[in-house]
């Protein structure tokens, strides 16, 4: 106020243009969009075909490194996260393996 500068709500446009703030906002938005690209996935067993339950248990056991009892409990308690922190390629590969034996899989 003593210098004659008004920082009220109506005066920011001229200051922003003079400092090039509008350009920075656009760059910040595109950087935020790039950060939202998912790089780690979780493999979630949603459901399974009862006819192929044994095959699914064997696959889950191999994928998650579990014992037979733990793998059986995991499959029977679907929906359940089978494995976390997977790359896109690894998640797709494991999803295909499980779907081939009758499981319904979701990448989260």
N, C-alpha and C positions, 0 to 999 in steps of 0.2 A: 504494500500500500504506500509506503513512503517513497518508493521509486516510481510510482505511477503505473506499476504492472498489476493487472487484475488477473488473478489465478482462478477466477470463478469458472463455472461449468461451460460457459459459452466461448471461452477464449483459447481452448486447447487446440483447435484445428490449425490455426496459424502457426503455433509453436511446433506441432507435430510435423507439418509439412516442411518447415524450415530445418528440422533435424533429421528428416528422412525416416521417421518412425514407422510410417505406413509400409515402407519396403521391408523393414525388419519383421513386421508382423506377418507378412506373406511368407517370408523365409522360415519363420518359426513354425507356421502352420504345416508347411511341407516336411519339416524335420520331425514334427510330432507324428505325422502320418507314417513316416518311415519307422519310427520307434514302435508303432502299433503293429507292425508286421510280426506275426507269431513265429518264433524260432524253436520253441520247445513244446512238445505235445505230450498228452497223457493218453494211454490206450485204455479205453473203458469197455468192459464186457457188459453189454446191455441185456442180452438174453441169449438163449441157445436152444437148439433143437434137441429134445430129450433123447432122440434116437442116436445122436452122435455125442452124447455127454462124455463118454469115456475118451474119445479122440480129443475133445476140447480140453478135458482135464490134463491129458498128456501134453498138449501144446502149451497150455498155461503153465504147467510145471516146468517145461523147458524154457519158456520165455522169462518167467519170473524167478527161476532158480529156487523153486519151492519143493518141499517134500510132497509125497502123494496125498497125505491127509490135508495139508494146508491148501494145495491146489484144488482138491475136491471141495473143501469148505468155501474157497474163493468163488468157484464156478457156481456152486449152489446158492451163494448169497448175492448173485447178480441182481441189480447192476452194481458193478464194482470196478475200481481202477486196478488194472493188471500191472501196468508199468508206467513210471513217470519220467519226465525229462528226456524224451526221445526226439531225435531230429525228424524232419519231415519224411526223409527217405526211409529211415528205420521204422517209423510209425506206420507208414503205408505198407511196408513189407510185412510187418507183423499182423496188421489188419487183414491183409490178403490171406495170410496163412490161417488165421482163425476163422475167417469167413469161408474158406474152402472146406473146413471141417464142420460147418453148420452153426457158427456163432454169429450173433449180431453185434457188431463193434462200432464204436463211436470214437472219433478223435476229439479230445477236449483240449 
